[in-house]
Amino acid sequence: MGSGSAAHAAGDGPPAGTVSDGNLARNPGFESGLAGWTCSGGSGAVVGSPARTGSGALKAAPAGADNARCAQTVTVRPGSSYTLSAWVQGSYVYLGADGTGTTDVSTWTPSATSWQQLTTTFTTGPGTTSVTIYTHGWYGQPAYFADDVTLTGPGGGDPGEPVPGAPGGLRAGAVTASSVALSWDAVSGATGYNVYRDGTKVLSAEGASATVTGLAASTSYRFEVSAANAAGESPKSAAVTATTSPGGGDPGPGPSVPRHAVTGYWQNFNNGATVQKISDVQSQYDIIAVAFADATTTPGAVDFRLDPALNYTEAQFKADIAAKRAAGKSVVISIGGERGTVTVNDASSAAHFADSVYALMQEYGFDGVDIDLENGLNPTYMTQALRALSAKAGSKLVITMAPQTIDMQSASAGYFKTALNIKDILTVVNMQYYNSGSMNGCDGKVYAQGSVDFLTALACIQLEGGLDPSQVGLGLPASPRAAGSGYVSPSVVNNALDCLAKGTNCGSFKPSRTYPGIRGAMTWSTNWDAANGSSWSGAVGPHVHGLP
């Protein structure tokens, strides 16, 4: 190892007496079965073929809501750089690291027909002594394979040390609307501790106390803590439960989005459509997207203010949102639009996005966010932003998306990739089937907008590309004046929904199977709908709500 030096910068080799250079992952080639690895839901097994090297490889099969995550916790050094790699086969295979103390990382491949190497890097935080490395597949996809996992970088200390015992005395201290302070008894031989919230590691600590932040108000959480050193991680402590305090202006748990839902955009401006208050929005709409939030001078951050031309007081706006929510509707703030300039392209802007959207939720009572960035998005950092928002807002968060047709032609496109990345917290993608040229359908044929086939053959790409039917909606204009092109009669929307949900009223394209769980439809906008006598919501709304 050499003699070492008195001081080392983050990312330098370790000082004398620490483990380095070799692979820090245990049983990296699965030659010892699943020793050292834990696979969710019993999804993992070791097989002899295909194995890239040695006698075994991991085979893990997603099923239902389980993405077949196989993971192990590895002891590391604070403030150090690491490279993680693995060889994989299969569709939508992911490799990543959680609990880094900085930015958690992942990389993936949509289709590896032979062994393909995935590689990513990360730097640990100043108090991080262990990280969790993992592989996983994706919902509805076949089993994937992994072999020869490597994690290189400085190890955490003398591997001859015994694994420490589980911490005792875990207790909750001060709570706020978004944080809980924890403390526990120190463990002999431990070089650090890992804190778990509801079974998921959320941070590492050097001492016997930590504060978990980014929590939702008035919400109960279960915490556990483990001790770690170079030899490994202890069992988790006995759990303690703590409930955050109510937040000022926090909207509280929102209504559940119905199985089949209608989304409508409400315009915070007057462009010739009927000017509405939120209280005027037609009752058929289950999700109301307030359009739009505004970019600020802080990258990634957004704000919202009512257009003075609407003569709508902020107090009445908030009261109207509360009334809609009391009636079982969800109201979300939409980010973007044709002229939107919000950009989330690094970790800092992702954090600003999550913080600012959550602040608007607390201020106005919004249930969530709609992503309508028509100038593209960065899937890595938008995923990070939305997951950070989810951590703050909790399980009732509503996330909708309104990509253009070109954004959803392939699972490798940024929008589609983001939707798949957040599939476990995504509510619905209402693609805009308008202002579009001709596009490929899932059968490889080209379809022109304005027909049942255009709607069904393009929806099929999302339905067969990894999204759950409940996450797919059809977005159409409410009137010919609402969009430059692509308006269709409400009867065409209804026929397309019937074709997808029941296999009836199809055009020349008929899907190979039906999707009775399809979420529903969206329109731009409730204002244009009102200007056209509410004919769109009057026809499409009851039809959506009557789907199987």
C-alpha positions in Angstrom: 0.0 0.0 0.0 2.9 2.4 0.5 3.6 4.5 3.5 0.6 6.8 3.1 0.7 10.5 3.9 -0.6 12.7 6.7 -3.5 14.1 4.7 -5.5 12.9 1.7 -7.9 14.8 -0.5 -11.3 13.4 -1.4 -10.9 10.8 -4.1 -7.2 10.2 -3.4 -6.0 6.7 -2.5 -6.5 5.7 1.1 -3.9 6.1 3.8 -2.0 3.1 5.0 -4.0 0.5 6.9 -7.2 0.8 4.8 -8.5 -1.6 2.1 -8.0 -0.3 -1.4 -7.7 -1.2 -5.1 -9.5 -4.5 -5.0 -13.2 -5.1 -5.6 -15.2 -4.0 -2.6 -18.3 -6.0 -3.7 -18.7 -9.3 -1.9 -19.5 -12.4 -4.1 -19.3 -10.2 -7.2 -19.6 -13.1 -9.7 -22.3 -15.0 -7.8 -20.0 -18.0 -7.5 -21.3 -18.5 -3.9 -24.9 -18.3 -4.7 -26.6 -15.2 -3.4 -24.3 -14.8 -0.4 -23.9 -11.1 0.3 -26.9 -10.1 -1.8 -30.5 -9.6 -1.0 -33.2 -9.7 -3.7 -36.6 -8.2 -3.3 -39.6 -10.6 -3.2 -37.4 -13.6 -3.6 -36.9 -12.5 -7.2 -33.2 -13.6 -7.5 -31.5 -16.9 -8.2 -28.1 -18.0 -9.4 -27.9 -19.8 -12.7 -25.0 -21.5 -14.5 -26.0 -20.2 -17.9 -25.6 -17.6 -19.2 -22.6 -16.8 -17.0 -20.1 -14.2 -18.3 -17.3 -15.7 -16.2 -17.1 -18.4 -13.7 -19.8 -20.8 -12.8 -22.7 -18.6 -12.0 -24.6 -15.4 -12.8 -27.6 -13.6 -11.2 -31.0 -14.1 -12.7 -33.7 -11.9 -11.3 -37.3 -11.8 -12.5 -39.6 -8.7 -12.0 -43.2 -9.6 -11.1 -46.2 -7.4 -10.4 -45.0 -4.3 -8.5 -41.6 -5.8 -7.8 -38.7 -4.7 -10.1 -36.4 -7.5 -8.9 -33.9 -5.4 -7.0 -30.8 -7.2 -5.8 -28.5 -5.3 -3.5 -25.7 -5.3 -0.9 -24.3 -2.7 1.5 -20.6 -2.0 1.2 -18.5 -0.1 3.7 -16.7 2.9 2.1 -14.8 6.0 3.2 -16.2 9.4 3.4 -15.3 12.0 0.8 -14.0 9.4 -1.7 -14.5 8.5 -5.3 -15.8 5.2 -6.5 -16.5 3.4 -9.8 -19.3 0.8 -10.0 -19.7 -1.5 -12.9 -21.5 -4.8 -13.8 -22.1 -6.9 -16.9 -25.8 -7.4 -17.7 -28.2 -9.0 -20.1 -31.9 -8.2 -20.7 -34.4 -5.4 -21.2 -34.4 -2.3 -19.0 -31.6 -3.4 -16.6 -30.4 -0.9 -14.1 -27.2 -0.6 -12.0 -26.9 2.0 -9.2 -25.8 3.1 -5.8 -28.0 4.5 -3.0 -27.0 6.3 0.2 -23.9 7.9 -1.2 -24.3 11.1 0.8 -24.1 13.2 -2.3 -26.0 12.4 -5.5 -27.2 8.8 -5.8 -26.5 7.4 -9.2 -27.8 4.8 -11.6 -27.3 3.8 -15.2 -29.3 1.4 -17.4 -29.7 -0.2 -20.8 -33.0 -0.6 -22.6 -31.9 -3.8 -24.4 -28.8 -5.9 -23.9 -29.1 -9.0 -26.1 -25.6 -10.1 -25.0 -23.4 -9.2 -22.1 -23.1 -5.4 -21.8 -21.1 -3.5 -19.2 -22.8 -0.7 -17.3 -20.6 1.7 -15.4 -21.2 4.7 -13.2 -19.2 6.8 -10.7 -20.0 8.6 -7.5 -18.3 10.4 -4.6 -19.3 9.8 -1.0 -20.4 12.5 1.3 -18.4 13.8 4.3 -20.2 11.4 6.7 -20.9 8.4 4.5 -19.4 5.1 5.7 -21.5 2.7 3.6 -23.4 2.6 0.4 -25.9 0.2 -1.1 -25.1 -1.0 -4.6 -27.9 -2.7 -6.6 -29.2 -4.0 -9.9 -32.9 -4.2 -10.9 -35.1 -4.8 -13.8 -38.4 -3.2 -14.8 -42.1 -3.8 -14.3 -43.6 -6.1 -16.9 -40.2 -7.0 -18.4 -38.6 -10.5 -18.5 -35.9 -11.7 -16.2 -32.5 -10.0 -16.4 -29.0 -11.4 -15.8 -26.0 -9.8 -14.0 -22.5 -10.9 -13.4 -19.0 -9.6 -12.4 -20.1 -6.6 -10.3 -17.2 -4.4 -9.3 -16.9 -1.5 -6.9 -13.5 0.1 -6.8 -12.2 2.8 -4.5 -11.0 3.1 -1.0 -12.4 0.6 1.5 -13.5 1.5 5.0 -10.9 0.1 7.3 -9.4 -3.2 8.6 -11.5 -6.0 7.2 -10.5 -8.2 10.1 -12.7 -6.3 12.5 -15.9 -8.0 13.7 -19.2 -6.7 12.3 -20.6 -4.4 15.0 -23.8 -5.1 16.9 -27.2 -3.5 16.3 -27.6 -0.1 17.9 -29.9 0.1 20.9 -31.9 3.0 22.4 -33.2 4.5 19.1 -35.4 7.5 20.0 -37.0 10.3 18.2 -36.4 13.9 19.4 -37.6 17.2 18.0 -40.0 17.0 15.0 -41.0 19.7 12.5 -43.3 19.6 9.5 -40.5 18.2 7.4 -37.9 16.7 9.7 -37.3 14.3 12.6 -34.3 14.3 14.9 -33.0 10.8 15.9 -30.5 9.6 18.4 -29.3 6.2 19.6 -26.7 4.5 21.8 -23.2 4.4 20.3 -21.9 0.9 19.3 -18.4 -0.3 20.0 -16.3 -0.8 16.9 -18.7 1.1 14.6 -17.2 3.6 12.2 -20.6 4.9 11.1 -24.3 4.4 11.1 -27.0 4.0 8.5 -30.5 5.5 9.0 -33.5 3.8 7.4 -36.9 5.4 6.8 -39.7 2.9 6.2 -37.2 0.3 5.2 -35.1 2.5 2.8 -31.7 3.8 3.7 -31.9 7.6 3.6 -28.6 8.8 5.1 -25.3 7.9 6.8 -24.0 9.4 10.0 -20.6 9.3 11.8 -22.0 9.9 15.3 -25.0 8.5 17.2 -27.5 11.1 16.0 -29.0 12.4 12.8 -31.8 14.5 11.5 -33.9 13.1 8.7 -35.3 15.9 6.4 -37.5 16.2 3.4 -40.5 14.7 5.1 -44.2 15.4 4.5 -46.2 17.2 7.2 -48.6 15.3 9.5 -47.1 12.0 8.4 -46.0 9.0 10.4 -42.6 7.4 9.6 -40.9 4.3 10.9 -37.1 4.6 11.5 -34.4 2.1 12.1 -30.6 2.4 12.3 -27.7 0.1 11.8 -24.0 0.3 12.6 -21.2 -0.3 10.1 -17.5 -0.8 9.8 -15.1 -2.3 7.3 -16.3 -5.8 8.1 -19.9 -5.0 7.2 -23.2 -3.7 8.5 -25.0 -4.8 11.6 -28.7 -5.9 11.8 -31.1 -3.0 12.1 -32.1 -1.6 15.5 -35.6 -1.9 16.9 -37.8 0.6 15.1 -39.2 3.8 16.4 -42.2 5.7 14.9 -42.4 9.5 14.7 -45.1 11.8 13.2 -44.2 15.1 11.7 -46.0 18.2 12.8 -48.6 20.0 10.6 -47.1 22.4 8.1 -48.3 26.0 7.7 -50.4 26.0 4.6 -49.7 22.3 3.9 -52.6 20.9 1.8 -52.6 17.6 3.7 -53.4 14.3 2.0 -55.1 14.8 -1.3 -57.9 12.9 -2.9 -57.1 9.7 -4.8 -57.2 10.0 -8.6 -60.1 7.7 -9.8 -59.4 4.6 -11.8 -60.5 6.4 -15.0 -59.9 10.1 -14.9 -60.3 13.2 -17.1 -57.6 15.9 -17.0 -58.1 19.5 -18.0 -55.7 22.5 -18.1 -57.0 25.7 -16.6 -55.5 28.9 -18.1 -54.0 31.5 -15.9 -54.3 34.0 -18.8 -56.9 35.3 -21.3 -56.2 34.3 -24.9 -59.8 34.5 -26.2 -61.2 31.4 -24.4 -63.7 31.7 -21.7 -62.1 33.2 -18.6 -62.8 30.9 -15.6 -62.1 30.7 -11.9 -61.2 27.3 -10.5 -64.7 27.1 -9.2 -66.0 27.4 -12.7 -64.1 24.3 -14.0 -66.6 21.7 -15.2 -67.4 18.9 -12.8 -66.3 16.2 -15.3 -62.6 17.0 -14.7 -60.9 14.9 -12.1 -57.4 16.5 -12.4 -57.1 20.2 -13.0 -53.7 21.4 -14.2 -53.1 25.1 -13.5 -51.2 26.5 -16.4 -48.5 27.6 -15.9 -45.8 28.1 -13.2 -43.1 30.7 -14.1 -39.4 30.2 -14.2 -37.3 32.3 -11.8 -33.8 33.6 -11.9 -32.7 30.6 -9.9 -32.0 27.6 -12.3 -34.7 25.0 -11.9 -36.9 27.0 -9.5 -40.4 28.0 -10.3 -43.0 30.4 -8.9 -46.7 31.1 -9.5 -48.8 34.3 -9.5 -52.3 34.9 -10.7 -52.6 36.9 -13.9 -54.0 40.3 -12.7 -56.2 40.4 -15.9 -58.3 37.6 -14.4 -59.5 39.8 -11.5 -59.1 36.7 -9.3 -57.9 37.2 -5.7 -55.3 34.9 -4.2 -57.6 34.1 -1.3 -60.5 33.1 -3.5 -58.1 31.0 -5.7 -56.9 29.1 -2.7 -60.4 28.6 -1.4 -61.6 27.4 -4.8 -58.7 24.8 -4.9 -59.7 23.6 -1.4 -63.3 23.3 -2.5 -62.3 21.2 -5.6 -60.2 19.0 -3.4 -63.0 18.6 -1.0 -65.1 17.4 -3.9 -62.6 14.7 -4.7 -60.7 16.5 -7.5 -56.9 16.9 -7.7 -55.4 20.3 -8.6 -51.8 20.3 -9.8 -49.4 23.1 -10.9 -48.2 22.7 -14.5 -44.6 23.5 -15.4 -43.7 24.6 -18.9 -46.1 25.1 -21.8 -45.2 26.3 -25.3 -43.2 29.3 -24.0 -41.9 27.7 -20.8 -38.2 28.2 -20.0 -37.7 26.0 -16.9 -34.5 23.9 -17.2 -33.5 21.1 -14.9 -30.1 19.9 -16.0 -28.0 19.3 -12.9 -28.3 18.3 -9.3 -28.6 21.9 -8.1 -31.4 22.8 -10.4 -33.2 19.5 -9.6 -33.1 20.4 -5.9 -34.4 23.9 -6.7 -37.2 22.5 -8.7 -38.3 20.1 -6.0 -38.1 22.7 -3.2 -40.0 25.4 -5.2 -42.8 23.1 -6.4 -43.2 21.8 -2.9 -43.4 25.3 -1.6 -46.2 26.1 -4.1 -48.0 23.0 -3.0 -47.9 24.2 0.6 -48.8 27.8 -0.3 -51.8 27.1 -2.6 -52.9 23.6 -1.8 -51.8 21.9 -5.0 -51.8 18.1 -5.0 -48.8 17.7 -7.3 -47.2 18.8 -10.5 -47.6 18.5 -14.3 -44.6 18.3 -16.5 -45.2 20.0 -19.8 -41.7 21.0 -20.9 -42.1 21.3 -24.6 -38.4 22.1 -25.3 -37.2 18.8 -23.9 -35.9 17.6 -20.6 -32.9 15.8 -19.0 -34.2 12.5 -17.8 -31.5 12.0 -15.2 -32.1 15.3 -13.4 -35.8 15.5 -13.9 -36.0 12.0 -12.4 -34.0 13.3 -9.5 -36.2 16.3 -9.1 -39.4 14.4 -9.1 -38.1 11.8 -6.6 -37.0 14.5 -4.3 -40.5 16.1 -4.6 -42.0 12.7 -3.8 -39.9 12.4 -0.7 -41.2 15.7 0.5 -44.9 15.4 -0.5 -45.5 11.7 0.3 -47.5 9.0 -1.4 -50.5 11.1 -2.3 -48.4 13.2 -4.7 -50.0 13.5 -8.2 -47.5 13.6 -11.1 -48.8 14.1 -14.6 -46.9 14.6 -17.9 -48.0 16.0 -21.2 -45.3 15.2 -23.8 -45.5 15.8 -27.5 -45.9 12.8 -29.8 -42.2 12.9 -30.9 -41.2 12.6 -27.2 -42.9 9.2 -26.8 -41.9 7.4 -30.0 -39.2 5.5 -28.2 -38.4 4.4 -24.6 -34.9 5.9 -25.1 -36.4 9.4 -25.6 -36.0 11.8 -22.6 -39.6 12.1 -21.7 -40.4 8.4 -22.1 -37.2 7.5 -20.1 -38.3 9.9 -17.3 -41.7 8.3 -17.2 -40.2 4.9 -16.9 -37.7 6.1 -14.3 -40.5 7.3 -12.0 -43.1 4.6 -12.9 -43.6 3.8 -9.2 -44.7 7.4 -8.4 -46.2 8.5 -11.8 -49.9 9.1 -12.1 -50.5 9.5 -15.8 -48.9 10.6 -19.1 -51.4 12.5 -21.2 -49.5 12.7 -24.5 -50.6 15.6 -26.8 -52.1 13.9 -29.9 -52.2 17.3 -31.7 -50.0 20.0 -33.3 -48.1 16.9 -34.6 -47.1 15.6 -38.0 -47.6 11.9 -39.0 -46.0 9.5 -36.6 -45.1 5.8 -36.3 -47.5 3.5 -34.5 -46.4 0.5 -32.5 -46.9 -1.7 -35.6 -44.3 0.3 -37.5 -46.8 1.9 -39.8 -47.2 5.7 -40.2 -50.4 7.3 -39.1 -51.7 10.9 -39.6 -53.2 12.8 -36.8 -56.9 13.3 -36.6 -58.0 9.7 -36.6 -58.9 6.8 -34.3 -55.8 5.0 -35.6 -53.5 7.8 -34.7 -54.6 7.7 -31.1 -54.7 4.0 -30.7 -51.5 3.1 -32.6 -49.4 5.7 -30.8 -50.9 4.9 -27.4 -49.9 1.3 -28.0 -46.2 2.4 -28.0 -46.5 3.6 -24.4 -48.7 0.7 -23.3 -46.3 -1.9 -24.7 -43.2 0.1 -23.9 -43.3 -0.2 -20.1 -46.1 2.1 -18.8 -49.0 0.7 -16.9 -52.4 1.2 -18.6 -53.4 3.4 -15.7 -50.5 5.7 -16.6 -51.7 6.3 -20.2 -54.2 9.0 -21.2 -55.2 10.6 -24.5 -54.6 14.3 -24.8 -56.7 16.2 -27.3 -57.9 19.8 -27.9 -61.3 20.8 -26.6 -62.2 22.7 -29.8 -60.7 23.5 -33.2 -59.6 26.9 -31.8 -57.7 25.3 -28.9 -54.8 24.0 -31.1 -53.2 24.6 -34.4 -54.1 21.1 -35.7 -55.2 17.7 -34.5 -58.7 18.5 -33.2 -61.0 15.5 -33.4 -64.7 15.1 -32.4 -65.2 13.9 -28.9 -66.7 10.7 -30.5 -63.3 9.9 -32.0 -61.7 10.2 -28.5 -64.4 7.9 -27.1 -64.0 5.4 -30.0 -60.2 5.3 -29.3 -60.8 4.7 -25.6 -63.2 1.9 -26.5 -60.7 0.3 -28.9 -57.9 0.3 -26.3 -60.0 -0.7 -23.3 -62.5 -3.1 -24.9 -61.3 -3.8 -28.5 -64.4 -2.2 -30.0 -64.9 0.8 -32.3 -61.3 0.5 -33.6 -60.2 1.8 -37.0 -57.8 -0.2 -39.2 -55.4 -0.6 -36.3 -56.5 -3.0 -33.6 -54.2 -3.7 -30.6 -53.2 -7.2 -30.0 -54.7 -7.0 -26.6 -57.0 -4.7 -24.6 -56.1 -2.4 -21.8 -59.2 -2.0 -19.6 -57.2 -0.1 -17.0 -56.3 2.8 -19.3 -56.6 6.0 -17.3 -58.6 8.3 -19.5 -58.2 11.5 -21.5 -56.9 15.1 -21.2 -57.8 18.3 -22.9 -56.4 21.7 -23.6 -58.2 23.4 -22.0 -61.1 23.7 -19.6 -61.4 27.3 -20.9 -61.7 26.4 -24.5 -64.1 23.6 -23.5 -66.3 26.2 -21.9 -66.0 28.5 -24.9 -67.4 25.5 -27.0 -70.3 24.9 -24.7 -68.5 22.3 -22.6 -69.2 19.8 -25.4 -65.8 18.0 -25.0 -66.1 17.3 -21.2 -69.9 16.7 -21.6 -69.2 13.8 -24.1 -65.8 12.5 -23.1 -66.2 12.8 -19.3 -69.1 10.4 -18.8 -67.5 8.0 -21.3 -64.2 7.9 -19.4 -66.0 7.4 -16.1 -68.0 4.6 -17.7 -65.0 2.6 -18.8 -64.6 -0.9 -17.3 
